Amino acid sequence: MVHPQFAEDIRLIIWDLDETFWNGTLTEGGIEYRQDCHDLVCTLNARGVMNAICSKNDHAKIETILTNKGIWDQFIFPSIDWTAKGPRLANMLTQIGLRAQSALFIDDNPMNLAQAVAAVPGLNVAGPEVIRHLETAQQLAGKHDPNLTRLAQYKIKEAKTRAAQITDDSTVDFLRNSEVQVLFDYDVEAHLDRAIELINRTNQLNFTKNRLPEDQEAARAELSALLSHNTSDAALIRVRDRFGDYGYVGFYLTRRIHNKRRLEHFCFSCRTLNMFIEHYVYGVLNKPDLTVRGEVLSDVHDRAVSVDWITPQTLHSKANEPAKAVEQFGPVFARGGCDLASLMHYMSLHTPKLTQEFNEPRNGQMLRRDHSAFLMPALDGGLTVPQLKAAEELGYRSEDFETDLLSVTEPGSLCFLSFWADADIPLYRHRQSGLQVPYWLVGAQNHDLIARSDLRAAVAKTDLQRERLEVLCRDYEYQGLLGPDEMVARYADVLNAIPPQVHIVLMLANERGPLFFLNRDKPRHKHHQLLNIALRQVAEQRSNVTLLDPENHIAGARDLLDLNHFRRDVYHRLYLDLMQGLHLPKVA
């Protein structure tokens, strides 16, 4: 017999026992134990290819024999009784969470093989003659696993399944009693190969199926490039419960385009199937856009599933330490730019309510909500009718000058504010109504668009942009960047409007661009310096204000994409710094 060919790589061998794993029939006069089958099971387990049993026999007797041979614990999900094998095989694969095409059932009885195929379409079946070819079969090469990590994980799942079968509670009640803990490990680079394995090898719970190159070095390079970007948010998911530690069983990566998240990778091991880990993670991420590719065994959009049995873990919990619940705050509010959008990815784990007011694109330009000019009218009763009309002629809307900031009042709440645009984008004043608004197109920097016809011609890319620049020149006058005194006055008004029981986090601006680290004589960004001086001044003597400084976590040019955008791990370090320094009332 030549090497057998299967539908796909085999991840599970299901053994009959009589006249297969051993010679003879146990109930008919004894057996002759086959050491070659014994050794093959051990060899396959060390490759991560699992072994199970489906036999018509007495369970207690079989367990005694195989325990005495020292191999009972090398099998997972043993099914040993006198009922038909077809339904048992179907149930076994469901419990294990594997596709029929990735399993091989070996039995000496042709009727059992036929029944297996009828009950489990796609299942690979063979007689005992296949056994001597399995050790060298390419489709059973598996993956080197000398510590039997995969076997240990499946034994945990087996114990959990057995416990669920003997409980009188419902599935949800069982999960609530299982003490399920989920760790979000944001240091993906430290476990890059595991992330690649999840992306490329999972199927049933791989929602996106955006595969990486099969070449490992190419895969590492591609994923590392994705992870480095400031618009990428990612984590490996580790799960454990009272039955054991499942290890890293999930991975996600979202990309933010104009501060709107979309899942590029969302994949989980079938070892956690029916634990609803994927539902929980999707909820923590605030349900970003997700295009499901191909068939999956779970529907994260199912509103009937409400996961309340999972405890998120702190980032530094060890496998042998008691789980520590992630610190929970009250409502979290954030208003600003992409700097806060990157931070809020981490904060979503700490709050039941996250409100975000970020910059957004509109008609080829960016609405910069991180400029205080859009916030101040909301504190002063709103725009007048003439001011609103003037704003609309520049493409703004009434809701651009509104905010949910004033609704944040609960003790233990957090309010994040970033005003970076105040340091970079100039104000223009409407001559008739007195409205002050920033106006900016890519490439304009802080220059006077009214005075520079050459600049207007260079930055306007559409007819609509050109029309609005005509309105700007006709009805507005250039005022320039905010001065230090005006900054202090505005920020003081904002902080005074927030109740003292709400903790405020002010994001300082980065003062050192990439060129600074190439030439230390290059001066810091002067406008960002002025902004930071104003923020520090208003924060003084206020016990409910924390200043978050990105400069403390930028070691060199490698950490920067440009002056205002950093590598993903910089935001992670900012988050860890914040968590260590916050001391707020705990929320039950």
Secondary structure as UniProt FT lines:
FT   STRAND          12..15
FT   TURN            19..21
FT   STRAND          22..25
FT   HELIX           26..28
FT   STRAND          30..33
FT   HELIX           35..45
FT   TURN            46..48
FT   STRAND          50..56
FT   HELIX           59..68
FT   TURN            69..70
FT   HELIX           72..74
FT   STRAND          76..81
FT   HELIX           85..96
FT   HELIX           100..102
FT   STRAND          103..106
FT   HELIX           110..119
FT   TURN            121..122
FT   STRAND          124..126
FT   HELIX           128..130
FT   HELIX           131..134
FT   TURN            135..136
FT   HELIX           138..140
FT   TURN            146..147
FT   HELIX           149..166
FT   HELIX           171..176
FT   TURN            177..179
FT   STRAND          180..185
FT   HELIX           188..191
FT   HELIX           192..201
FT   TURN            204..205
FT   HELIX           216..228
FT   TURN            230..231
FT   STRAND          232..241
FT   TURN            242..243
FT   STRAND          244..257
FT   TURN            258..259
FT   STRAND          260..268
FT   HELIX           270..272
FT   TURN            273..276
FT   HELIX           277..284
FT   TURN            285..286
FT   TURN            300..301
FT   TURN            303..304
FT   STRAND          310..313
FT   TURN            315..316
FT   TURN            319..320
FT   STRAND          332..336
FT   HELIX           338..347
FT   HELIX           348..350
FT   STRAND          354..358
FT   STRAND          360..362
FT   TURN            363..364
FT   STRAND          365..367
FT   TURN            369..370
FT   HELIX           372..374
FT   HELIX           376..379
FT   TURN            380..381
FT   HELIX           385..393
FT   TURN            394..395
FT   HELIX           398..401
FT   HELIX           405..407
FT   TURN            411..412
FT   STRAND          414..417
FT   HELIX           420..423
FT   STRAND          427..430
FT   TURN            431..433
FT   STRAND          436..438
FT   TURN            442..443
FT   TURN            445..446
FT   TURN            449..451
FT   HELIX           453..459
FT   HELIX           463..475
FT   STRAND          476..480
FT   HELIX           484..496
FT   TURN            500..501
FT   STRAND          503..507
FT   HELIX           514..518
FT   TURN            520..521
FT   HELIX           526..539
FT   TURN            540..541
FT   TURN            543..544
FT   STRAND          545..548
FT   HELIX           550..553
FT   HELIX           557..559
FT   STRAND          560..562
FT   TURN            563..564
FT   STRAND          565..566
FT   HELIX           568..581
//
